[in-house]
Amino acid sequence: MKFNTVVVTVFFTGFFRVVNAFSQPKVSDLLGKHQGTIDELKKSCDLDDDLTLLRYCVEYDDDVALISEKIANNLQWRENNKSICEAAKKAVEEAQAGEKWDNGPVRDAAPYSSIINQYITPSQVLTTTSNKGDFLYCIRAAKINDKELMSKGEFGFI
């Protein structure tokens, strides 16, 4: 099963932020709006995926120089962290292999999962889909013993 959008929402004690994936413009409309920038970027960078380039166009207001810099940085990070990227790709393929999404392969392939999965378990998350079929993974942060989790290792990336 493939999803159009993946949304992760983290619930906090007394406060929660929901990422609204339901009232966004259509991707086809956004592609039309940003097609000129996408075409220009294809000439100057190592990406040829319209949807990936669209994400940058929307985030950085069609600023070609800034987008080119961000793409170069992203591609360098991917090269430096190739094993993480390959594991993530394989995990998503495994998660989508059945009739419905199986989050186990993704959780297990994540960096530091052997530690993190001891603290973020199915009892602290809600996995569901939106009315459009998009994947929603909601983490109930108040249910996580974050102090103990952080004491288990070097997690400067969190």
C-alpha positions in Angstrom: 0.0 0.0 0.0 1.5 3.4 -1.0 0.6 6.7 0.7 0.5 10.1 -0.8 1.7 11.9 2.3 3.2 10.9 5.6 2.4 13.0 8.5 3.9 12.6 12.0 2.2 14.4 14.8 3.7 14.6 18.3 1.2 15.1 21.2 2.6 17.0 24.2 1.1 17.3 27.7 -1.5 20.0 27.6 -0.7 20.9 24.1 -0.6 19.3 20.7 0.1 20.4 17.3 -1.6 18.7 14.4 0.0 18.9 11.0 -2.9 19.7 8.7 -2.6 17.5 5.6 -6.2 17.9 4.6 -6.6 21.5 3.4 -3.4 21.7 1.3 -3.5 22.7 -2.4 -3.4 19.9 -4.9 0.0 18.7 -6.0 -0.9 19.1 -9.7 -1.8 22.8 -9.0 1.5 23.3 -7.2 3.5 21.6 -10.0 1.8 23.9 -12.5 2.6 27.0 -10.4 6.3 26.1 -9.9 7.0 24.4 -13.2 9.3 27.2 -14.5 11.5 27.0 -11.4 11.5 23.2 -11.5 12.6 23.2 -15.2 15.4 25.7 -14.4 16.6 23.6 -11.4 16.7 20.5 -13.6 19.3 22.2 -15.7 21.6 23.0 -12.8 21.3 20.3 -10.2 21.6 16.5 -9.9 17.9 15.9 -9.3 15.3 15.2 -12.0 12.3 14.4 -9.8 9.6 17.0 -10.1 8.0 16.2 -6.7 11.3 16.5 -4.9 12.1 19.8 -6.6 8.6 21.0 -5.9 9.2 20.6 -2.2 12.2 22.9 -2.4 10.3 25.4 -4.5 7.5 25.7 -2.0 9.8 25.8 1.0 12.2 28.4 -0.5 9.7 30.6 -2.6 11.3 29.7 -5.9 14.7 31.2 -5.0 16.8 29.2 -7.5 20.2 30.1 -5.9 19.0 29.1 -2.4 17.3 26.0 -3.6 20.4 24.9 -5.5 22.5 25.4 -2.3 20.0 23.4 -0.2 19.9 20.6 -2.8 23.7 20.4 -2.9 23.8 20.2 0.9 21.0 17.5 0.9 22.8 15.4 -1.7 26.1 15.6 0.2 24.3 14.5 3.4 22.8 11.6 1.5 26.2 10.6 0.2 27.8 10.9 3.6 24.9 8.9 5.1 24.3 6.4 2.3 23.8 3.4 4.6 20.9 5.3 6.5 19.3 6.3 3.2 19.5 2.8 1.7 18.1 1.2 4.9 15.2 3.7 4.9 14.4 3.0 1.3 14.4 -0.8 1.9 12.3 -0.4 5.1 9.7 1.7 3.3 9.5 -0.9 0.5 9.1 -3.7 3.1 6.5 -1.6 5.0 4.4 -1.2 1.8 4.8 -4.8 0.6 1.6 -6.1 2.1 -2.1 -5.2 1.9 -1.6 -2.5 4.5 1.3 -0.5 5.9 3.5 -2.3 8.4 5.5 0.2 10.4 7.7 -2.5 12.0 10.4 -2.5 9.2 10.6 1.3 9.4 10.9 1.4 13.2 13.5 -1.3 13.2 15.7 0.3 10.4 15.8 3.7 12.0 19.2 4.9 13.5 19.5 4.0 17.2 16.2 1.9 16.9 17.5 -0.7 19.3 17.5 2.0 22.0 14.7 4.2 20.9 12.2 1.4 20.3 12.5 0.5 24.0 10.9 3.9 24.8 8.7 4.6 21.9 6.4 1.6 21.6 3.0 0.9 20.1 1.4 2.0 23.4 2.8 5.5 23.0 1.8 5.9 19.3 -1.3 5.9 17.2 -0.9 4.8 13.6 -3.8 5.6 11.3 -4.7 7.1 8.0 -6.4 10.4 7.1 -9.7 10.4 5.2 -7.6 10.7 2.0 -5.6 7.6 2.8 -2.4 9.4 3.9 -0.4 7.7 6.7 -0.5 9.4 10.1 1.9 8.4 12.9 1.1 10.2 16.1 3.6 10.0 19.0 2.2 10.7 22.5 5.3 12.4 23.9 4.0 12.7 27.4 4.0 8.9 27.6 7.7 8.6 26.8 10.3 8.5 29.5 12.5 11.0 27.6 15.0 11.5 30.4 15.8 7.8 30.6 15.9 7.5 26.8 18.3 10.4 26.5 20.6 8.9 29.2 21.1 5.8 27.0 23.3 7.3 24.4 24.5 10.2 22.3 21.5 11.7 20.6 22.7 15.1 19.4 20.6 14.7 16.3 17.3 14.7 18.2 
